[in-house]
Amino acid sequence: MYTFGDPALWLPIVFAALMGLSILIYVVLDGFDLGVGVLFPFATPDEKDRMIASIGPFWDANETWLVLAIGLLLVAFPAAHGTILTALYLPVAIMLIGLILRGVAFEFRAKAPTNHKASWNFAFFTGSMMTSLSQGFMLGMYIMGLEYTWATFAFACLTAVFLTVGYSFIGATWLIIKTDEELQLKAVKWAKGGIWGLVLGLGAISLASPIVSSRIFDKWFSFPEAILLAPLPLMSGALVVLVWLALKRLPTKDDSWAWFPFAASVVLFTLAFFGLAYSFYPYVVPEKLTIYEAASAPESLFIILIGTCFVLPTIIAYTALAYTVFRGKATELTYD
């Protein structure tokens, strides 16, 4: 039996929170640059250069958070790592191929002859789509308990589409901040379309989660939990309305509200994440393994925590530095 102050109780919670934080930051940061890649077919060649310039200083550093999240899962919850990655082996492999393709295309499009540039642009788009769709599929299967049936497979495919559209939405809101003139107008139009995919995705996940698990149903709809949870959907609905109203008024002459759709989308993703975290706690593998059952020995976790106390602030610091140094509008793309 656990007692207050027992490392076997609080260390798994700390590592679950650190892993959750890493996943959330990754989804937000890499989500917008994946979204920019997904939007590539709707842009002209010159606009594609501008779009690349808007994510150029950030995209590879954003993926550090994915490495950190998977690393924490491996060392802190090895039993869960084996179960999850075994069930999701194929989509994980597709995601990794997509990330590699994006990285290669990002570099080669800058050096390729003009007549080959379109091919590398298509490769960048393809890698972005592969990564986004595979992540959405993994999310859907995780919510369904990692069980492969026709129904869970169909839901995972639906989630894959909705997450990809959600990424395109947050990517469009990023372009609203980083660009101007015609491309910014296009980004506003893209965001108006993408927001409905995000809303449908959140709605589908919200409907499926309590249906799949009676435990989640009780956590959502029993008293007083239902009242405590109510602010999440209410705040999400209010934010969607505010974003839609903001998009209808953008761009403004002084560009003063260009930041709002992106900031609101970050909050929307955060609210959705906290809703999922609340629903699945204390399970790290839905209905199979809790964070306490899957956790490494407290002695190991304590040593890992010491290392994390050095690594995490370093990652946060250079991420903040990059976004500070390269703030403002994206300029013309050059490789001189």
DOKOLKOL-513421 format. One record per residue (C-alpha): residue number from 1; chain; x, z, y. Coordinates in nm, 2 decimals. Layout:
REM residues N
+-----+--------+--------+--------+--------+
| num | cadena |     c1 |     c3 |     c2 |
+-----+--------+--------+--------+--------+
| NUM |      A |      X |      Z |      Y |
...
+-----+--------+--------+--------+--------+
This chain:
REM residues 336
+-----+--------+--------+--------+--------+
| num | cadena |     c1 |     c3 |     c2 |
+-----+--------+--------+--------+--------+
|   1 |      A |   0.00 |   0.00 |   0.00 |
|   2 |      A |   0.14 |  -0.10 |   0.34 |
|   3 |      A |   0.18 |   0.16 |   0.62 |
|   4 |      A |   0.22 |   0.12 |   0.99 |
|   5 |      A |   0.58 |   0.04 |   1.07 |
|   6 |      A |   0.65 |  -0.10 |   0.72 |
|   7 |      A |   0.87 |  -0.41 |   0.75 |
|   8 |      A |   0.68 |  -0.56 |   0.45 |
|   9 |      A |   0.37 |  -0.56 |   0.68 |
|  10 |      A |   0.50 |  -0.66 |   1.02 |
|  11 |      A |   0.78 |  -0.90 |   0.93 |
|  12 |      A |   0.55 |  -1.15 |   0.76 |
|  13 |      A |   0.32 |  -1.13 |   1.07 |
|  14 |      A |   0.61 |  -1.19 |   1.30 |
|  15 |      A |   0.73 |  -1.50 |   1.11 |
|  16 |      A |   0.38 |  -1.64 |   1.07 |
|  17 |      A |   0.34 |  -1.61 |   1.45 |
|  18 |      A |   0.68 |  -1.78 |   1.51 |
|  19 |      A |   0.60 |  -2.06 |   1.27 |
|  20 |      A |   0.26 |  -2.10 |   1.43 |
|  21 |      A |   0.42 |  -2.11 |   1.78 |
|  22 |      A |   0.66 |  -2.38 |   1.66 |
|  23 |      A |   0.38 |  -2.59 |   1.52 |
|  24 |      A |   0.17 |  -2.56 |   1.83 |
|  25 |      A |   0.46 |  -2.65 |   2.06 |
|  26 |      A |   0.55 |  -2.94 |   1.83 |
|  27 |      A |   0.19 |  -3.08 |   1.83 |
|  28 |      A |   0.17 |  -3.06 |   2.21 |
|  29 |      A |   0.52 |  -3.20 |   2.29 |
|  30 |      A |   0.57 |  -3.45 |   2.02 |
|  31 |      A |   0.19 |  -3.53 |   2.03 |
|  32 |      A |   0.22 |  -3.68 |   2.37 |
|  33 |      A |   0.52 |  -3.90 |   2.29 |
|  34 |      A |   0.36 |  -4.01 |   1.96 |
|  35 |      A |   0.05 |  -4.09 |   2.17 |
|  36 |      A |   0.25 |  -4.30 |   2.40 |
|  37 |      A |   0.37 |  -4.50 |   2.10 |
|  38 |      A |   0.02 |  -4.54 |   1.97 |
|  39 |      A |  -0.09 |  -4.69 |   2.30 |
|  40 |      A |   0.19 |  -4.96 |   2.30 |
|  41 |      A |  -0.04 |  -5.25 |   2.19 |
|  42 |      A |  -0.25 |  -5.21 |   2.50 |
|  43 |      A |   0.04 |  -5.24 |   2.75 |
|  44 |      A |   0.24 |  -5.53 |   2.89 |
|  45 |      A |   0.61 |  -5.57 |   2.81 |
|  46 |      A |   0.71 |  -5.43 |   3.15 |
|  47 |      A |   0.46 |  -5.14 |   3.11 |
|  48 |      A |   0.61 |  -5.06 |   2.76 |
|  49 |      A |   0.95 |  -5.02 |   2.93 |
|  50 |      A |   0.80 |  -4.78 |   3.18 |
|  51 |      A |   0.62 |  -4.59 |   2.90 |
|  52 |      A |   0.95 |  -4.56 |   2.71 |
|  53 |      A |   1.12 |  -4.43 |   3.02 |
|  54 |      A |   0.85 |  -4.16 |   3.06 |
|  55 |      A |   0.93 |  -4.01 |   2.72 |
|  56 |      A |   1.30 |  -4.11 |   2.69 |
|  57 |      A |   1.46 |  -3.78 |   2.79 |
|  58 |      A |   1.22 |  -3.57 |   2.57 |
|  59 |      A |   1.11 |  -3.74 |   2.25 |
|  60 |      A |   1.40 |  -3.65 |   2.02 |
|  61 |      A |   1.42 |  -3.29 |   2.15 |
|  62 |      A |   1.05 |  -3.25 |   2.09 |
|  63 |      A |   1.10 |  -3.30 |   1.72 |
|  64 |      A |   1.33 |  -3.00 |   1.71 |
|  65 |      A |   1.02 |  -2.78 |   1.70 |
|  66 |      A |   0.90 |  -2.96 |   1.37 |
|  67 |      A |   1.24 |  -2.88 |   1.22 |
|  68 |      A |   1.21 |  -2.52 |   1.33 |
|  69 |      A |   0.86 |  -2.48 |   1.19 |
|  70 |      A |   0.95 |  -2.63 |   0.85 |
|  71 |      A |   1.27 |  -2.42 |   0.84 |
|  72 |      A |   1.08 |  -2.10 |   0.90 |
|  73 |      A |   0.83 |  -2.20 |   0.63 |
|  74 |      A |   1.11 |  -2.25 |   0.38 |
|  75 |      A |   1.31 |  -1.94 |   0.45 |
|  76 |      A |   1.03 |  -1.70 |   0.53 |
|  77 |      A |   0.75 |  -1.82 |   0.30 |
|  78 |      A |   0.93 |  -2.00 |   0.01 |
|  79 |      A |   0.64 |  -1.98 |  -0.23 |
|  80 |      A |   0.41 |  -2.14 |   0.03 |
|  81 |      A |   0.67 |  -2.40 |   0.11 |
|  82 |      A |   0.68 |  -2.52 |  -0.25 |
|  83 |      A |   0.30 |  -2.52 |  -0.28 |
|  84 |      A |   0.23 |  -2.70 |   0.04 |
|  85 |      A |   0.50 |  -2.97 |   0.02 |
|  86 |      A |   0.43 |  -3.04 |  -0.34 |
|  87 |      A |   0.06 |  -3.10 |  -0.26 |
|  88 |      A |   0.16 |  -3.31 |   0.05 |
|  89 |      A |   0.46 |  -3.49 |  -0.08 |
|  90 |      A |   0.34 |  -3.84 |  -0.01 |
|  91 |      A |   0.21 |  -3.79 |   0.34 |
|  92 |      A |   0.53 |  -3.59 |   0.43 |
|  93 |      A |   0.74 |  -3.88 |   0.30 |
|  94 |      A |   0.53 |  -4.13 |   0.51 |
|  95 |      A |   0.57 |  -3.90 |   0.82 |
|  96 |      A |   0.95 |  -3.89 |   0.77 |
|  97 |      A |   0.97 |  -4.27 |   0.74 |
|  98 |      A |   0.76 |  -4.30 |   1.05 |
|  99 |      A |   0.99 |  -4.07 |   1.24 |
| 100 |      A |   1.30 |  -4.26 |   1.13 |
| 101 |      A |   1.14 |  -4.59 |   1.22 |
| 102 |      A |   1.05 |  -4.46 |   1.57 |
| 103 |      A |   1.41 |  -4.34 |   1.62 |
| 104 |      A |   1.57 |  -4.66 |   1.51 |
| 105 |      A |   1.32 |  -4.88 |   1.71 |
| 106 |      A |   1.37 |  -4.66 |   2.02 |
| 107 |      A |   1.74 |  -4.73 |   2.02 |
| 108 |      A |   1.74 |  -5.09 |   1.90 |
| 109 |      A |   1.48 |  -5.22 |   2.14 |
| 110 |      A |   1.72 |  -5.14 |   2.42 |
| 111 |      A |   2.00 |  -5.35 |   2.26 |
| 112 |      A |   1.82 |  -5.63 |   2.09 |
| 113 |      A |   1.81 |  -5.98 |   2.23 |
| 114 |      A |   1.49 |  -6.06 |   2.43 |
| 115 |      A |   1.34 |  -6.26 |   2.15 |
| 116 |      A |   1.37 |  -5.96 |   1.91 |
| 117 |      A |   1.24 |  -5.69 |   2.15 |
| 118 |      A |   0.87 |  -5.75 |   2.06 |
| 119 |      A |   0.96 |  -5.68 |   1.69 |
| 120 |      A |   1.12 |  -5.35 |   1.78 |
| 121 |      A |   0.82 |  -5.26 |   2.00 |
| 122 |      A |   0.60 |  -5.32 |   1.71 |
| 123 |      A |   0.82 |  -5.11 |   1.49 |
| 124 |      A |   0.80 |  -4.83 |   1.74 |
| 125 |      A |   0.42 |  -4.85 |   1.74 |
| 126 |      A |   0.41 |  -4.86 |   1.36 |
| 127 |      A |   0.63 |  -4.56 |   1.33 |
| 128 |      A |   0.41 |  -4.37 |   1.58 |
| 129 |      A |   0.10 |  -4.46 |   1.38 |
| 130 |      A |   0.25 |  -4.37 |   1.05 |
| 131 |      A |   0.36 |  -4.03 |   1.18 |
| 132 |      A |   0.03 |  -3.95 |   1.36 |
| 133 |      A |  -0.19 |  -4.06 |   1.07 |
| 134 |      A |   0.02 |  -3.87 |   0.81 |
| 135 |      A |   0.01 |  -3.55 |   1.02 |
| 136 |      A |  -0.37 |  -3.58 |   1.06 |
| 137 |      A |  -0.41 |  -3.64 |   0.68 |
| 138 |      A |  -0.20 |  -3.33 |   0.61 |
| 139 |      A |  -0.41 |  -3.13 |   0.85 |
| 140 |      A |  -0.73 |  -3.24 |   0.67 |
| 141 |      A |  -0.60 |  -3.17 |   0.33 |
| 142 |      A |  -0.47 |  -2.82 |   0.44 |
| 143 |      A |  -0.82 |  -2.74 |   0.57 |
| 144 |      A |  -0.97 |  -2.86 |   0.25 |
| 145 |      A |  -0.74 |  -2.62 |   0.05 |
| 146 |      A |  -0.49 |  -2.88 |  -0.07 |
| 147 |      A |  -0.73 |  -2.99 |  -0.34 |
| 148 |      A |  -0.75 |  -3.37 |  -0.41 |
| 149 |      A |  -1.11 |  -3.49 |  -0.46 |
| 150 |      A |  -1.29 |  -3.79 |  -0.32 |
| 151 |      A |  -1.46 |  -3.57 |  -0.06 |
| 152 |      A |  -1.14 |  -3.40 |   0.05 |
| 153 |      A |  -0.95 |  -3.73 |   0.06 |
| 154 |      A |  -1.23 |  -3.88 |   0.28 |
| 155 |      A |  -1.22 |  -3.59 |   0.51 |
| 156 |      A |  -0.84 |  -3.60 |   0.54 |
| 157 |      A |  -0.86 |  -3.97 |   0.62 |
| 158 |      A |  -1.12 |  -3.89 |   0.89 |
| 159 |      A |  -0.89 |  -3.62 |   1.03 |
| 160 |      A |  -0.60 |  -3.86 |   1.03 |
| 161 |      A |  -0.79 |  -4.10 |   1.26 |
| 162 |      A |  -0.92 |  -3.83 |   1.49 |
| 163 |      A |  -0.58 |  -3.67 |   1.53 |
| 164 |      A |  -0.42 |  -4.00 |   1.61 |
| 165 |      A |  -0.68 |  -4.07 |   1.87 |
| 166 |      A |  -0.62 |  -3.71 |   2.00 |
| 167 |      A |  -0.25 |  -3.79 |   2.03 |
| 168 |      A |  -0.33 |  -4.11 |   2.22 |
| 169 |      A |  -0.54 |  -3.90 |   2.46 |
| 170 |      A |  -0.27 |  -3.65 |   2.53 |
| 171 |      A |  -0.02 |  -3.94 |   2.56 |
| 172 |      A |  -0.24 |  -4.11 |   2.81 |
| 173 |      A |  -0.27 |  -3.79 |   3.02 |
| 174 |      A |   0.11 |  -3.76 |   3.01 |
| 175 |      A |   0.13 |  -4.12 |   3.15 |
| 176 |      A |  -0.11 |  -4.02 |   3.43 |
| 177 |      A |   0.15 |  -3.77 |   3.54 |
| 178 |      A |   0.46 |  -3.98 |   3.49 |
| 179 |      A |   0.35 |  -4.32 |   3.62 |
| 180 |      A |   0.17 |  -4.48 |   3.91 |
| 181 |      A |  -0.01 |  -4.79 |   4.03 |
| 182 |      A |  -0.15 |  -5.02 |   3.76 |
| 183 |      A |  -0.01 |  -4.84 |   3.46 |
| 184 |      A |  -0.15 |  -4.51 |   3.59 |
| 185 |      A |  -0.50 |  -4.67 |   3.62 |
| 186 |      A |  -0.47 |  -4.80 |   3.26 |
| 187 |      A |  -0.37 |  -4.45 |   3.15 |
| 188 |      A |  -0.68 |  -4.30 |   3.31 |
| 189 |      A |  -0.89 |  -4.56 |   3.12 |
| 190 |      A |  -0.71 |  -4.48 |   2.79 |
| 191 |      A |  -0.77 |  -4.11 |   2.84 |
| 192 |      A |  -1.14 |  -4.17 |   2.90 |
| 193 |      A |  -1.16 |  -4.34 |   2.56 |
| 194 |      A |  -0.93 |  -4.10 |   2.38 |
| 195 |      A |  -1.11 |  -3.78 |   2.48 |
| 196 |      A |  -1.41 |  -3.86 |   2.26 |
| 197 |      A |  -1.19 |  -3.89 |   1.96 |
| 198 |      A |  -1.04 |  -3.55 |   2.03 |
| 199 |      A |  -1.39 |  -3.40 |   2.07 |
| 200 |      A |  -1.51 |  -3.56 |   1.74 |
| 201 |      A |  -1.20 |  -3.44 |   1.56 |
| 202 |      A |  -1.25 |  -3.08 |   1.68 |
| 203 |      A |  -1.61 |  -3.10 |   1.59 |
| 204 |      A |  -1.54 |  -3.23 |   1.24 |
| 205 |      A |  -1.28 |  -2.96 |   1.17 |
| 206 |      A |  -1.52 |  -2.69 |   1.31 |
| 207 |      A |  -1.80 |  -2.81 |   1.08 |
| 208 |      A |  -1.58 |  -2.85 |   0.77 |
| 209 |      A |  -1.39 |  -2.52 |   0.78 |
| 210 |      A |  -1.68 |  -2.28 |   0.72 |
| 211 |      A |  -1.84 |  -2.51 |   0.47 |
| 212 |      A |  -1.52 |  -2.52 |   0.26 |
| 213 |      A |  -1.47 |  -2.14 |   0.27 |
| 214 |      A |  -1.73 |  -1.87 |   0.25 |
| 215 |      A |  -1.47 |  -1.63 |   0.38 |
| 216 |      A |  -1.42 |  -1.84 |   0.70 |
| 217 |      A |  -1.80 |  -1.87 |   0.73 |
| 218 |      A |  -1.83 |  -1.49 |   0.73 |
| 219 |      A |  -1.55 |  -1.46 |   0.98 |
| 220 |      A |  -1.72 |  -1.70 |   1.22 |
| 221 |      A |  -2.09 |  -1.60 |   1.19 |
| 222 |      A |  -2.10 |  -1.23 |   1.10 |
| 223 |      A |  -2.15 |  -0.97 |   1.38 |
| 224 |      A |  -1.96 |  -0.89 |   1.59 |
| 225 |      A |  -1.70 |  -1.16 |   1.50 |
| 226 |      A |  -1.94 |  -1.44 |   1.62 |
| 227 |      A |  -1.95 |  -1.29 |   1.96 |
| 228 |      A |  -1.57 |  -1.24 |   1.98 |
| 229 |      A |  -1.51 |  -1.60 |   1.87 |
| 230 |      A |  -1.78 |  -1.75 |   2.10 |
| 231 |      A |  -1.54 |  -1.79 |   2.40 |
| 232 |      A |  -1.33 |  -2.05 |   2.21 |
| 233 |      A |  -1.60 |  -2.32 |   2.18 |
| 234 |      A |  -1.74 |  -2.24 |   2.52 |
| 235 |      A |  -1.41 |  -2.27 |   2.69 |
| 236 |      A |  -1.33 |  -2.59 |   2.49 |
| 237 |      A |  -1.66 |  -2.74 |   2.60 |
| 238 |      A |  -1.61 |  -2.65 |   2.96 |
| 239 |      A |  -1.26 |  -2.80 |   2.96 |
| 240 |      A |  -1.38 |  -3.13 |   2.81 |
| 241 |      A |  -1.64 |  -3.15 |   3.10 |
| 242 |      A |  -1.38 |  -3.07 |   3.36 |
| 243 |      A |  -1.13 |  -3.32 |   3.22 |
| 244 |      A |  -1.40 |  -3.59 |   3.22 |
| 245 |      A |  -1.49 |  -3.52 |   3.58 |
| 246 |      A |  -1.12 |  -3.52 |   3.67 |
| 247 |      A |  -1.06 |  -3.85 |   3.50 |
| 248 |      A |  -1.36 |  -4.01 |   3.69 |
| 249 |      A |  -1.18 |  -3.91 |   4.02 |
| 250 |      A |  -0.83 |  -4.02 |   3.93 |
| 251 |      A |  -0.60 |  -4.15 |   4.06 |
| 252 |      A |  -0.62 |  -3.97 |   4.39 |
| 253 |      A |  -0.43 |  -4.09 |   4.70 |
| 254 |      A |  -0.18 |  -3.81 |   4.70 |
| 255 |      A |  -0.17 |  -3.78 |   4.32 |
| 256 |      A |  -0.24 |  -3.41 |   4.36 |
| 257 |      A |  -0.46 |  -3.38 |   4.05 |
| 258 |      A |  -0.26 |  -3.60 |   3.81 |
| 259 |      A |  -0.14 |  -3.29 |   3.63 |
| 260 |      A |  -0.48 |  -3.15 |   3.54 |
| 261 |      A |  -0.58 |  -3.37 |   3.24 |
| 262 |      A |  -0.25 |  -3.31 |   3.06 |
| 263 |      A |  -0.27 |  -2.93 |   3.14 |
| 264 |      A |  -0.63 |  -2.91 |   3.02 |
| 265 |      A |  -0.54 |  -3.11 |   2.70 |
| 266 |      A |  -0.26 |  -2.86 |   2.62 |
| 267 |      A |  -0.51 |  -2.58 |   2.66 |
| 268 |      A |  -0.76 |  -2.76 |   2.43 |
| 269 |      A |  -0.50 |  -2.80 |   2.16 |
| 270 |      A |  -0.40 |  -2.43 |   2.20 |
| 271 |      A |  -0.76 |  -2.32 |   2.17 |
| 272 |      A |  -0.81 |  -2.53 |   1.86 |
| 273 |      A |  -0.49 |  -2.39 |   1.71 |
| 274 |      A |  -0.60 |  -2.03 |   1.77 |
| 275 |      A |  -0.93 |  -2.10 |   1.61 |
| 276 |      A |  -0.76 |  -2.23 |   1.30 |
| 277 |      A |  -0.51 |  -1.94 |   1.30 |
| 278 |      A |  -0.80 |  -1.69 |   1.32 |
| 279 |      A |  -0.99 |  -1.87 |   1.05 |
| 280 |      A |  -0.72 |  -1.89 |   0.79 |
| 281 |      A |  -0.54 |  -1.55 |   0.85 |
| 282 |      A |  -0.40 |  -1.39 |   0.64 |
| 283 |      A |  -0.36 |  -1.70 |   0.42 |
| 284 |      A |  -0.07 |  -1.93 |   0.45 |
| 285 |      A |  -0.20 |  -2.15 |   0.16 |
| 286 |      A |  -0.58 |  -2.15 |   0.21 |
| 287 |      A |  -0.75 |  -1.92 |  -0.04 |
| 288 |      A |  -0.44 |  -1.91 |  -0.26 |
| 289 |      A |  -0.15 |  -1.73 |  -0.10 |
| 290 |      A |  -0.14 |  -1.48 |   0.18 |
| 291 |      A |   0.15 |  -1.44 |   0.42 |
| 292 |      A |   0.24 |  -1.11 |   0.24 |
| 293 |      A |   0.23 |  -1.27 |  -0.11 |
| 294 |      A |   0.44 |  -1.57 |   0.00 |
| 295 |      A |   0.69 |  -1.39 |   0.22 |
| 296 |      A |   1.06 |  -1.34 |   0.13 |
| 297 |      A |   1.20 |  -0.99 |   0.08 |
| 298 |      A |   1.19 |  -0.77 |   0.40 |
| 299 |      A |   1.57 |  -0.75 |   0.39 |
| 300 |      A |   1.60 |  -1.13 |   0.40 |
| 301 |      A |   1.33 |  -1.16 |   0.67 |
| 302 |      A |   1.51 |  -0.91 |   0.89 |
| 303 |      A |   1.84 |  -1.10 |   0.87 |
| 304 |      A |   1.66 |  -1.43 |   0.94 |
| 305 |      A |   1.48 |  -1.26 |   1.24 |
| 306 |      A |   1.82 |  -1.17 |   1.39 |
| 307 |      A |   1.93 |  -1.54 |   1.38 |
| 308 |      A |   1.59 |  -1.65 |   1.51 |
| 309 |      A |   1.64 |  -1.43 |   1.82 |
| 310 |      A |   1.94 |  -1.64 |   1.91 |
| 311 |      A |   1.81 |  -1.99 |   1.81 |
| 312 |      A |   1.46 |  -1.97 |   1.95 |
| 313 |      A |   1.56 |  -1.88 |   2.31 |
| 314 |      A |   1.83 |  -2.16 |   2.30 |
| 315 |      A |   1.57 |  -2.42 |   2.20 |
| 316 |      A |   1.32 |  -2.29 |   2.47 |
| 317 |      A |   1.60 |  -2.30 |   2.73 |
| 318 |      A |   1.72 |  -2.65 |   2.67 |
| 319 |      A |   1.36 |  -2.77 |   2.64 |
| 320 |      A |   1.27 |  -2.62 |   2.98 |
| 321 |      A |   1.59 |  -2.76 |   3.13 |
| 322 |      A |   1.51 |  -3.11 |   3.01 |
| 323 |      A |   1.16 |  -3.10 |   3.15 |
| 324 |      A |   1.29 |  -2.96 |   3.48 |
| 325 |      A |   1.57 |  -3.21 |   3.53 |
| 326 |      A |   1.36 |  -3.51 |   3.44 |
| 327 |      A |   1.04 |  -3.41 |   3.63 |
| 328 |      A |   0.86 |  -3.65 |   3.85 |
| 329 |      A |   0.76 |  -4.01 |   3.80 |
| 330 |      A |   0.93 |  -4.23 |   3.54 |
| 331 |      A |   1.15 |  -4.49 |   3.71 |
| 332 |      A |   1.25 |  -4.84 |   3.60 |
| 333 |      A |   1.41 |  -4.84 |   3.26 |
| 334 |      A |   1.78 |  -4.93 |   3.26 |
| 335 |      A |   2.06 |  -4.88 |   3.01 |
| 336 |      A |   2.36 |  -4.94 |   3.23 |
+-----+--------+--------+--------+--------+
